[in-house]
Amino acid sequence: MNKILVILLIFFLILSTAIIKNSTKRIDDEIFITKENIRGYEKDLEKVKLEHNFLSSTEKLTDFKNSYFDEELEKKNIYEMKIIRKKLGEIKIEELRFFNEK
């Protein structure tokens, strides 16, 4: 009787160790895949940040204006801008509203 209990205990321990090892391996694989995906997104984020910083700096925008448009662009007050909507052949001109305005 004792031999059967010892054999069953050893078999149970071997089986539980195999199950735990397989589930741990699966979790490690998922963690690796997630880290690789995050690394790809971080590279994309760095590129977008660089592009944003490069294109949105006032010096660069002024340089682009001077290089490509010369005197074609002029400064406008944002409150003078209008929204033009065309629905079913009808044209509507609306005031430009901002999110925090009512």
N, CA, C and O of each residue as an XYZ file, in Angstrom:
408
protein
N       0.814     -1.196      0.000
C       0.000      0.000      0.000
C       0.857      1.260      0.000
O       0.565      2.222     -0.711
N       1.929      1.246      0.812
C       2.815      2.410      0.874
C       3.521      2.637     -0.455
O       3.749      3.776     -0.863
N       3.870      1.528     -1.131
C       4.555      1.666     -2.424
C       3.636      2.331     -3.445
O       4.079      3.152     -4.247
N       2.379      1.977     -3.410
C       1.419      2.564     -4.366
C       1.237      4.049     -4.072
O       1.172      4.855     -5.000
N       1.156      4.416     -2.826
C       1.024      5.835     -2.461
C       2.254      6.636     -2.877
O       2.125      7.749     -3.387
N       3.433      6.085     -2.664
C       4.669      6.766     -3.053
C       4.730      6.917     -4.572
O       5.104      7.973     -5.083
N       4.364      5.871     -5.277
C       4.374      5.924     -6.752
C       3.354      6.954     -7.250
O       3.658      7.726     -8.159
N       2.153      6.975     -6.668
C       1.143      7.958     -7.061
C       1.585      9.381     -6.736
O       1.351     10.302     -7.517
N       2.226      9.558     -5.578
C       2.729     10.879     -5.204
C       3.798     11.354     -6.184
O       3.782     12.502     -6.626
N       4.718     10.468     -6.514
C       5.773     10.814     -7.479
C       5.162     11.125     -8.843
O       5.554     12.098     -9.488
N       4.210     10.313     -9.285
C       3.539     10.553    -10.566
C       2.806     11.893    -10.551
O       2.868     12.650    -11.520
N       2.106     12.185     -9.444
C       1.395     13.453     -9.313
C       2.369     14.622     -9.349
O       2.095     15.624    -10.011
N       3.484     14.522     -8.664
C       4.482     15.595     -8.652
C       5.073     15.807    -10.047
O       5.259     16.946    -10.476
N       5.366     14.721    -10.749
C       5.904     14.838    -12.114
C       4.880     15.498    -13.035
O       5.219     16.374    -13.831
N       3.637     15.073    -12.919
C       2.574     15.623    -13.758
C       2.338     17.105    -13.463
O       2.221     17.915    -14.383
N       2.268     17.450    -12.187
C       2.041     18.865    -11.838
C       3.227     19.735    -12.249
O       3.036     20.877    -12.667
N       4.446     19.212    -12.137
C       5.624     19.956    -12.575
C       5.579     20.207    -14.078
O       5.911     21.303    -14.530
N       5.177     19.217    -14.850
C       5.081     19.376    -16.301
C       4.022     20.404    -16.676
O       4.240     21.226    -17.567
N       2.892     20.364    -16.010
C       1.821     21.334    -16.299
C       2.268     22.745    -15.957
O       2.051     23.670    -16.740
N       2.889     22.922    -14.797
C       3.365     24.251    -14.390
C       4.435     24.755    -15.336
O       4.448     25.932    -15.696
N       5.338     23.864    -15.743
C       6.417     24.259    -16.648
C       5.856     24.706    -18.003
O       6.308     25.702    -18.568
N       4.866     23.962    -18.522
C       4.272     24.331    -19.808
C       3.519     25.655    -19.730
O       3.617     26.479    -20.639
N       2.769     25.864    -18.651
C       2.033     27.123    -18.537
C       2.992     28.304    -18.355
O       2.747     29.391    -18.878
N       4.073     28.090    -17.622
C       5.077     29.139    -17.452
C       5.744     29.474    -18.782
O       5.988     30.643    -19.080
N       6.036     28.457    -19.575
C       6.640     28.673    -20.898
C       5.690     29.465    -21.784
O       6.123     30.368    -22.499
N       4.400     29.139    -21.746
C       3.413     29.846    -22.555
C       3.325     31.320    -22.134
O       3.248     32.210    -22.981
N       3.338     31.567    -20.819
C       3.294     32.948    -20.321
C       4.547     33.704    -20.727
O       4.463     34.871    -21.110
N       5.712     33.058    -20.651
C       6.957     33.701    -21.080
C       6.908     34.066    -22.563
O       7.379     35.133    -22.957
N       6.344     33.192    -23.377
C       6.214     33.490    -24.809
C       5.299     34.688    -25.045
O       5.595     35.543    -25.880
N       4.194     34.751    -24.313
C       3.284     35.892    -24.453
C       3.948     37.187    -24.016
O       3.759     38.225    -24.650
N       4.722     37.137    -22.942
C       5.446     38.319    -22.472
C       6.453     38.768    -23.521
O       6.575     39.965    -23.785
N       7.171     37.833    -24.121
C       8.147     38.174    -25.152
C       7.470     38.834    -26.347
O       7.946     39.851    -26.852
N       6.361     38.257    -26.799
C       5.648     38.823    -27.952
C       5.142     40.230    -27.628
O       5.233     41.132    -28.461
N       4.612     40.415    -26.427
C       4.115     41.732    -26.017
C       5.254     42.748    -25.971
O       5.089     43.884    -26.415
N       6.401     42.348    -25.441
C       7.547     43.263    -25.389
C       8.018     43.634    -26.791
O       8.382     44.784    -27.033
N       8.016     42.690    -27.704
C       8.411     42.980    -29.089
C       7.429     43.955    -29.730
O       7.840     44.872    -30.441
N       6.147     43.764    -29.484
C       5.142     44.692    -30.023
C       5.332     46.083    -29.445
O       5.243     47.075    -30.169
N       5.592     46.162    -28.151
C       5.815     47.461    -27.501
C       7.053     48.126    -28.082
O       7.056     49.338    -28.299
N       8.105     47.356    -28.338
C       9.328     47.918    -28.899
C       9.058     48.534    -30.276
O       9.583     49.599    -30.598
N       8.237     47.858    -31.084
C       7.880     48.399    -32.397
C       7.083     49.687    -32.271
O       7.314     50.641    -33.015
N       6.136     49.717    -31.320
C       5.344     50.930    -31.107
C       6.211     52.072    -30.582
O       5.994     53.229    -30.943
N       7.188     51.758    -29.736
C       8.078     52.806    -29.228
C       8.895     53.431    -30.351
O       9.115     54.642    -30.358
N       9.347     52.612    -31.303
C      10.085     53.156    -32.451
C       9.190     54.069    -33.273
O       9.614     55.144    -33.697
N       7.942     53.637    -33.501
C       7.000     54.471    -34.239
C       6.731     55.774    -33.493
O       6.649     56.840    -34.104
N       6.594     55.685    -32.168
C       6.347     56.877    -31.359
C       7.517     57.844    -31.449
O       7.308     59.053    -31.557
N       8.734     57.339    -31.407
C       9.914     58.207    -31.525
C       9.932     58.920    -32.865
O      10.255     60.106    -32.935
N       9.586     58.198    -33.941
C       9.558     58.816    -35.265
C       8.497     59.906    -35.344
O       8.738     60.978    -35.900
N       7.339     59.631    -34.794
C       6.248     60.613    -34.834
C       6.599     61.829    -33.988
O       6.326     62.961    -34.387
N       7.203     61.603    -32.820
C       7.614     62.734    -31.983
C       8.648     63.596    -32.696
O       8.572     64.824    -32.661
N       9.614     62.947    -33.343
C      10.634     63.692    -34.070
C      10.003     64.498    -35.190
O      10.328     65.671    -35.372
N       9.106     63.880    -35.938
C       8.438     64.579    -37.028
C       7.617     65.744    -36.489
O       7.636     66.835    -37.060
N       6.905     65.520    -35.404
C       6.086     66.584    -34.817
C       6.963     67.743    -34.350
O       6.682     68.903    -34.650
N       8.023     67.422    -33.619
C       8.910     68.478    -33.116
C       9.579     69.223    -34.260
O       9.752     70.441    -34.196
N       9.954     68.498    -35.304
C      10.623     69.130    -36.428
C       9.674     70.039    -37.190
O      10.032     71.166    -37.533
N       8.475     69.562    -37.454
C       7.540     70.325    -38.275
C       6.793     71.407    -37.508
O       6.322     72.370    -38.113
N       6.674     71.272    -36.204
C       5.868     72.235    -35.467
C       6.681     73.363    -34.837
O       6.099     74.277    -34.251
N       7.976     73.325    -34.939
C       8.744     74.422    -34.361
C       8.517     75.683    -35.195
O       8.444     75.629    -36.422
N       8.410     76.797    -34.515
C       8.100     78.049    -35.214
C       9.199     78.443    -36.191
O       8.926     79.015    -37.246
N      10.436     78.137    -35.837
C      11.525     78.478    -36.745
C      11.402     77.702    -38.054
O      11.574     78.260    -39.138
N      11.104     76.415    -37.941
C      10.976     75.595    -39.151
C       9.792     76.042    -39.985
O       9.892     76.122    -41.209
N       8.672     76.335    -39.340
C       7.510     76.790    -40.096
C       7.800     78.111    -40.818
O       7.381     78.315    -41.957
N       8.513     78.986    -40.145
C       8.888     80.259    -40.781
C       9.836     80.006    -41.944
O       9.712     80.640    -42.992
N      10.782     79.086    -41.771
C      11.700     78.751    -42.866
C      10.946     78.162    -44.053
O      11.209     78.525    -45.200
N       9.998     77.244    -43.778
C       9.204     76.660    -44.866
C       8.398     77.731    -45.582
O       8.305     77.736    -46.810
N       7.818     78.636    -44.808
C       7.029     79.716    -45.403
C       7.905     80.552    -46.330
O       7.516     80.861    -47.456
N       9.081     80.911    -45.849
C       9.980     81.746    -46.654
C      10.524     80.982    -47.863
O      10.701     81.561    -48.935
N      10.788     79.689    -47.694
C      11.368     78.902    -48.781
C      10.367     78.597    -49.886
O      10.700     78.672    -51.069
N       9.156     78.256    -49.508
C       8.220     77.731    -50.494
C       7.109     78.692    -50.901
O       6.579     78.585    -52.007
N       6.750     79.622    -50.032
C       5.583     80.435    -50.322
C       5.902     81.916    -50.513
O       5.042     82.674    -50.962
N       7.094     82.332    -50.186
C       7.503     83.737    -50.295
C       6.451     84.645    -49.684
O       6.269     84.651    -48.466
N       5.751     85.416    -50.518
C       4.771     86.380    -50.012
C       3.338     85.904    -50.203
O       2.406     86.695    -50.055
N       3.143     84.640    -50.524
C       1.794     84.140    -50.779
C       0.977     83.974    -49.496
O      -0.251     84.031    -49.542
N       1.627     83.773    -48.372
C       0.912     83.562    -47.116
C       0.863     84.853    -46.317
O       1.802     85.648    -46.310
N      -0.253     85.031    -45.651
C      -0.367     86.186    -44.768
C      -1.011     85.747    -43.463
O      -1.742     84.757    -43.417
N      -0.737     86.472    -42.436
C      -1.240     86.134    -41.123
C      -2.716     86.507    -41.016
O      -3.125     87.590    -41.435
N      -3.515     85.590    -40.446
C      -4.953     85.821    -40.281
C      -5.312     85.685    -38.815
O      -4.691     84.922    -38.075
N      -6.301     86.418    -38.416
C      -6.841     86.253    -37.081
C      -7.753     85.037    -37.108
O      -8.584     84.906    -38.007
N      -7.611     84.160    -36.145
C      -8.370     82.908    -36.152
C      -9.868     83.155    -36.013
O     -10.672     82.337    -36.460
N     -10.248     84.259    -35.406
C     -11.669     84.545    -35.230
C     -12.313     85.043    -36.520
O     -13.540     85.112    -36.599
N     -11.521     85.391    -37.530
C     -12.072     85.794    -38.831
C     -12.376     84.585    -39.713
O     -12.997     84.736    -40.765
N     -11.958     83.410    -39.310
C     -12.159     82.210    -40.122
C     -13.595     81.733    -40.036
O     -14.255     81.912    -39.012
N     -14.080     81.128    -41.110
C     -15.435     80.605    -41.201
C     -15.377     79.147    -41.639
O     -14.377     78.687    -42.191
N     -16.458     78.437    -41.384
C     -16.589     77.057    -41.836
C     -17.599     77.040    -42.971
O     -18.707     77.558    -42.834
N     -17.216     76.447    -44.086
C     -18.112     76.343    -45.235
C     -18.570     74.898    -45.329
O     -17.754     73.982    -45.426
N     -19.895     74.701    -45.300
C     -20.475     73.360    -45.401
C     -21.367     73.316    -46.625
O     -22.116     74.252    -46.903
N     -21.272     72.210    -47.355
C     -22.101     72.023    -48.539
C     -22.911     70.754    -48.368
O     -22.360     69.656    -48.288
N     -24.249     70.917    -48.310
C     -25.143     69.775    -48.175
C     -26.230     69.880    -49.241
O     -26.966     70.864    -49.310
N     -26.308     68.865    -50.051
C     -27.334     68.778    -51.087
C     -27.385     70.038    -51.944
O     -28.464     70.546    -52.252
N     -26.228     70.532    -52.320
C     -26.143     71.700    -53.193
C     -26.310     73.017    -52.472
O     -26.150     74.073    -53.084
N     -26.627     72.989    -51.191
C     -26.801     74.214    -50.411
C     -25.505     74.516    -49.672
O     -24.920     73.626    -49.054
N     -25.062     75.739    -49.729
C     -23.807     76.144    -49.078
C     -24.143     76.966    -47.841
O     -24.886     77.945    -47.912
N     -23.581     76.553    -46.701
C     -23.771     77.275    -45.456
C     -22.418     77.771    -44.971
O     -21.422     77.051    -45.042
N     -22.388     78.985    -44.487
C     -21.168     79.542    -43.897
C     -21.443     79.745    -42.416
O     -22.373     80.455    -42.033
N     -20.616     79.105    -41.584
C     -20.803     79.168    -40.135
C     -19.570     79.762    -39.478
O     -18.473     79.761    -40.036
N     -19.788     80.264    -38.281
C     -18.678     80.788    -37.496
C     -17.832     79.627    -36.982
O     -18.356     78.550    -36.696
N     -16.558     79.841    -36.867
C     -15.648     78.844    -36.313
C     -15.785     78.884    -34.791
O     -15.611     79.928    -34.163
N     -16.105     77.711    -34.208
C     -16.244     77.623    -32.759
C     -15.182     76.676    -32.204
O     -14.788     75.709    -32.856
N     -14.741     76.968    -31.017
C     -13.757     76.139    -30.350
C     -14.458     75.240    -29.342
O     -15.612     75.482    -28.989
N     -13.781     74.223    -28.887
C     -14.386     73.231    -28.001
C     -14.869     73.835    -26.686
O     -15.917     73.440    -26.174
N     -14.134     74.767    -26.146
C     -14.494     75.295    -24.835
C     -15.469     76.461    -24.917
O     -15.854     77.011    -23.885
N     -15.876     76.849    -26.121
C     -16.859     77.910    -26.292
C     -18.246     77.321    -26.392
O     -18.411     76.180    -26.825
N     -19.241     78.085    -25.995
C     -20.627     77.616    -26.111
C     -21.323     78.270    -27.268
O     -22.496     77.996    -27.518
